[in-house]
Amino acid sequence: MSTSRGIRVAGKKAFITGAAQGLGAASARRLAEEGARVTLADINIDGATRVAADIDAAWGAGTAWAVALDVTSEAGWIDALARADAAMGGLSVLVNNAGISRGGDIETLSLEDWKMVMSVNVDSVFLGTKHAMKYLRSNQPGSIVNISSIAGLIAGHNTPAYNASKAAVWLLSKGIGLHCAKQGVNVRSNSIHPTYIDTPILDPLRQRFGKAEADAKLGRQVPLGHIGEPADIANAVLYLASDESKFMTGAELKLDGGISAM
């Protein structure tokens, strides 16, 4: 067990979707490292359970829990949030991270794939926030962190579903922040907009070109010259989950290596 645990989110109780791997797992580990209790939700319950076990091994039993969740299911959300609330003794941070992409331009993308991307990427944020609010109200100050994408701000010619879904997350995050402020509820809502990050979402490209060539191709599109690491996003999640960002709501953090500056 580690002994150098931080305190930046000590006492916080976080619920993180898509936490079996990638950005969700990295965010769960980072929040736990800085003092939070974490519930890792994923349709891949075996993966989430393994990450939760690793976190408990590092910071002690009762730091992390895993729950099965299909983020497109309203009943699933209601059940998973209730389980997390019971396990952690409350819920003060919601990280809507689960997301997918489907290829195809506006002429070739199927309606089925369009609906699937919108359901996983947008419906999940709506459902998660809608049903988490009662817990967040009871555990103020609270924070909602929605993982959007630089693709929600800058379009591509062949990613209409991903662009549209991540743009929806961007503006939905703002509306949620304004709602909470209008209600006088100390729950903030912000979005994070990464570019290419070293996660399994890059696997299809890496299988096509090989990891080194794929990463180099993507890196050439980034002014800083390389793709990002999961820790880059996890540190942003940590900041937004913490009280360090107490005056920030309805805003976006662009972690894109300079792409949006061009």
C-alpha positions as CSV (number, residue, x, y, z in Angstrom):
1,M,0.0,0.0,0.0
2,S,1.3,3.5,-0.9
3,T,1.8,6.1,1.8
4,S,2.1,9.4,-0.1
5,R,-1.5,10.0,-0.7
6,G,-2.5,13.6,-1.6
7,I,-5.3,15.7,-0.3
8,R,-6.5,17.8,-3.3
9,V,-9.9,15.9,-3.4
10,A,-9.9,14.5,0.1
11,G,-13.4,13.7,1.2
12,K,-14.8,13.8,-2.4
13,K,-16.8,10.8,-3.7
14,A,-16.6,10.4,-7.4
15,F,-18.6,8.3,-9.9
16,I,-16.7,7.7,-13.2
17,T,-18.1,6.1,-16.4
18,G,-16.1,4.2,-18.9
19,A,-13.7,3.5,-16.1
20,A,-12.4,0.1,-17.1
21,Q,-9.7,1.5,-19.3
22,G,-8.3,4.6,-20.9
23,L,-9.2,8.1,-19.6
24,G,-11.8,6.8,-17.1
25,A,-9.3,4.4,-15.4
26,A,-6.6,7.1,-15.4
27,S,-9.0,9.6,-13.9
28,A,-10.2,7.2,-11.2
29,R,-6.6,6.4,-10.2
30,R,-5.7,10.1,-10.1
31,L,-8.7,11.1,-8.0
32,A,-8.0,8.2,-5.6
33,E,-4.3,9.2,-5.4
34,E,-5.4,12.7,-4.2
35,G,-7.8,11.4,-1.5
36,A,-11.2,10.7,-3.2
37,R,-13.3,7.6,-2.9
38,V,-14.2,6.4,-6.4
39,T,-16.9,4.2,-8.1
40,L,-15.8,2.9,-11.4
41,A,-18.8,2.2,-13.7
42,D,-18.4,0.4,-17.0
43,I,-20.3,-2.1,-19.2
44,N,-17.0,-4.1,-18.9
45,I,-17.5,-4.9,-15.2
46,D,-14.5,-7.3,-15.2
47,G,-12.2,-4.5,-16.3
48,A,-13.7,-2.0,-13.9
49,T,-13.3,-4.5,-11.1
50,R,-9.6,-5.0,-11.9
51,V,-8.9,-1.3,-11.8
52,A,-10.8,-0.9,-8.6
53,A,-8.8,-3.7,-7.0
54,D,-5.6,-2.0,-8.1
55,I,-6.7,1.3,-6.5
56,D,-7.7,-0.5,-3.2
57,A,-4.3,-2.2,-3.2
58,A,-2.6,1.2,-3.5
59,W,-4.7,3.2,-1.1
60,G,-6.5,0.7,1.1
61,A,-9.8,-1.3,1.1
62,G,-12.8,0.9,0.7
63,T,-11.3,3.4,-1.6
64,A,-12.8,2.1,-4.9
65,W,-15.8,0.1,-6.0
66,A,-16.9,-1.2,-9.4
67,V,-20.5,-1.3,-10.8
68,A,-21.8,-2.6,-14.1
69,L,-23.4,0.2,-16.2
70,D,-24.7,0.5,-19.7
71,V,-24.7,4.3,-19.9
72,T,-27.6,4.3,-22.4
73,S,-30.0,2.7,-19.9
74,E,-32.0,4.9,-17.6
75,A,-32.8,2.1,-15.2
76,G,-29.1,1.1,-15.2
77,W,-28.1,4.7,-14.2
78,I,-30.6,4.8,-11.4
79,D,-29.4,1.5,-10.0
80,A,-25.7,2.2,-10.4
81,L,-25.9,5.6,-8.7
82,A,-27.9,4.2,-5.8
83,R,-25.2,1.5,-5.3
84,A,-22.4,4.1,-5.5
85,D,-24.2,6.4,-3.0
86,A,-24.6,3.5,-0.6
87,A,-21.0,2.3,-1.0
88,M,-19.3,5.7,-0.7
89,G,-21.7,7.3,1.7
90,G,-22.6,10.0,-0.9
91,L,-21.7,11.3,-4.3
92,S,-20.1,14.7,-4.9
93,V,-18.3,14.3,-8.3
94,L,-19.7,12.9,-11.6
95,V,-17.3,12.2,-14.4
96,N,-19.2,11.4,-17.7
97,N,-16.3,9.8,-19.6
98,A,-17.9,6.9,-21.5
99,G,-17.8,7.4,-25.3
100,I,-17.5,5.7,-28.7
101,S,-16.8,6.7,-32.3
102,R,-18.1,5.2,-35.5
103,G,-16.6,5.9,-38.9
104,G,-18.3,7.1,-42.1
105,D,-19.0,10.4,-43.7
106,I,-22.4,12.0,-44.0
107,E,-23.3,9.8,-47.0
108,T,-22.0,6.5,-45.8
109,L,-22.6,6.6,-42.0
110,S,-25.6,4.4,-41.2
111,L,-28.5,5.7,-39.1
112,E,-27.9,2.8,-36.7
113,D,-24.3,4.0,-36.0
114,W,-25.4,7.6,-35.8
115,K,-28.0,6.7,-33.1
116,M,-25.5,4.5,-31.2
117,V,-22.9,7.3,-31.0
118,M,-25.5,9.8,-29.9
119,S,-26.9,7.4,-27.3
120,V,-23.6,6.5,-25.8
121,N,-22.0,10.0,-26.0
122,V,-24.9,12.3,-25.3
123,D,-27.8,10.4,-23.8
124,S,-25.4,9.2,-21.1
125,V,-24.5,12.7,-20.0
126,F,-28.2,13.6,-19.9
127,L,-29.2,10.5,-18.0
128,G,-26.2,10.6,-15.6
129,T,-26.6,14.2,-14.7
130,K,-30.4,14.0,-14.4
131,H,-30.3,11.1,-11.9
132,A,-27.1,12.2,-10.1
133,M,-28.4,15.6,-9.2
134,K,-30.2,14.5,-6.1
135,Y,-27.0,13.0,-4.8
136,L,-24.9,16.0,-5.8
137,R,-27.4,18.4,-4.1
138,S,-26.9,16.4,-0.9
139,N,-23.1,16.5,-1.1
140,Q,-22.3,20.1,-2.0
141,P,-20.0,21.4,-3.2
142,G,-20.3,19.2,-6.2
143,S,-18.7,19.0,-9.7
144,I,-19.8,17.5,-13.0
145,V,-16.9,16.8,-15.4
146,N,-18.0,15.9,-19.0
147,I,-15.4,14.5,-21.4
148,S,-16.1,16.1,-24.7
149,S,-13.4,16.3,-27.4
150,I,-11.6,18.9,-29.5
151,A,-13.8,17.2,-32.2
152,G,-16.7,18.9,-30.5
153,L,-15.3,22.3,-31.4
154,I,-13.5,21.6,-34.7
155,A,-15.3,19.4,-37.4
156,G,-13.9,16.8,-39.6
157,H,-15.1,15.7,-43.1
158,N,-15.6,12.0,-42.1
159,T,-16.7,12.1,-38.4
160,P,-20.2,13.6,-38.4
161,A,-21.6,11.5,-35.5
162,Y,-18.6,12.0,-33.3
163,N,-18.4,15.8,-34.1
164,A,-22.1,16.3,-33.4
165,S,-22.2,14.2,-30.2
166,K,-19.2,15.9,-28.7
167,A,-20.5,19.3,-29.6
168,A,-23.7,18.4,-27.9
169,V,-21.8,17.5,-24.7
170,W,-20.0,20.8,-24.8
171,L,-23.2,22.9,-24.8
172,L,-25.1,20.5,-22.5
173,S,-22.3,21.0,-20.0
174,K,-22.8,24.8,-20.1
175,G,-26.6,24.5,-19.7
176,I,-26.2,22.2,-16.7
177,G,-23.8,24.7,-15.1
178,L,-26.3,27.5,-15.7
179,H,-29.1,25.5,-14.3
180,C,-27.3,24.7,-11.1
181,A,-26.2,28.3,-10.7
182,K,-29.8,29.5,-11.3
183,Q,-31.1,27.0,-8.7
184,G,-28.5,28.3,-6.1
185,V,-27.0,24.8,-6.0
186,N,-23.2,24.6,-5.5
187,V,-22.7,22.1,-8.3
188,R,-20.4,23.1,-11.1
189,S,-20.4,21.7,-14.7
190,N,-17.5,21.9,-17.1
191,S,-16.2,20.0,-20.1
192,I,-12.8,18.8,-21.2
193,H,-11.8,18.7,-24.8
194,P,-8.8,16.4,-25.6
195,T,-7.2,15.7,-28.9
196,Y,-5.6,12.4,-29.7
197,I,-4.7,10.6,-26.4
198,D,-2.8,7.3,-26.0
199,T,-5.9,5.2,-25.2
200,P,-7.6,2.2,-26.8
201,I,-9.7,4.5,-29.0
202,L,-6.6,4.7,-31.3
203,D,-6.4,0.9,-31.6
204,P,-8.1,0.7,-35.1
205,L,-5.6,3.2,-36.6
206,R,-2.7,1.4,-34.9
207,Q,-3.9,-1.9,-36.2
208,R,-3.9,-0.5,-39.7
209,F,-0.5,1.3,-39.7
210,G,1.3,0.0,-36.6
211,K,1.6,1.9,-33.3
212,A,4.7,3.9,-34.2
213,E,3.5,5.1,-37.6
214,A,-0.1,5.7,-36.4
215,D,1.1,7.8,-33.4
216,A,3.5,9.7,-35.6
217,K,0.8,10.5,-38.2
218,L,-1.5,11.8,-35.4
219,G,1.4,13.7,-33.7
220,R,2.1,15.6,-36.9
221,Q,-1.4,17.1,-36.7
222,V,-0.6,18.5,-33.2
223,P,1.4,21.7,-32.9
224,L,3.3,20.3,-29.9
225,G,4.3,17.4,-32.1
226,H,2.9,14.4,-30.3
227,I,-0.3,12.8,-28.9
228,G,-1.3,13.2,-25.3
229,E,-1.1,10.9,-22.4
230,P,-4.1,9.7,-20.2
231,A,-2.4,11.6,-17.2
232,D,-2.8,14.8,-19.1
233,I,-6.6,14.4,-19.0
234,A,-6.7,12.9,-15.6
235,N,-5.0,15.9,-14.1
236,A,-7.6,18.2,-15.7
237,V,-10.4,16.0,-14.2
238,L,-8.7,16.3,-10.8
239,Y,-8.6,20.1,-11.1
240,L,-12.3,20.3,-12.1
241,A,-13.3,17.8,-9.4
242,S,-11.4,19.8,-6.7
243,D,-12.4,23.0,-4.9
244,E,-9.4,24.6,-6.7
245,S,-11.8,25.2,-9.6
246,K,-14.7,26.5,-7.4
247,F,-15.2,29.7,-9.5
248,M,-15.3,27.7,-12.8
249,T,-18.6,26.5,-14.3
250,G,-20.0,26.3,-17.8
251,A,-16.5,26.4,-19.2
252,E,-14.3,24.2,-21.3
253,L,-10.7,23.0,-20.9
254,K,-9.0,22.4,-24.3
255,L,-6.2,19.8,-24.0
256,D,-5.4,19.7,-27.6
257,G,-1.6,20.4,-28.0
258,G,-2.4,23.7,-29.7
259,I,-4.8,22.4,-32.4
260,S,-7.5,24.9,-31.6
261,A,-5.1,27.8,-31.7
262,M,-4.4,27.4,-35.4
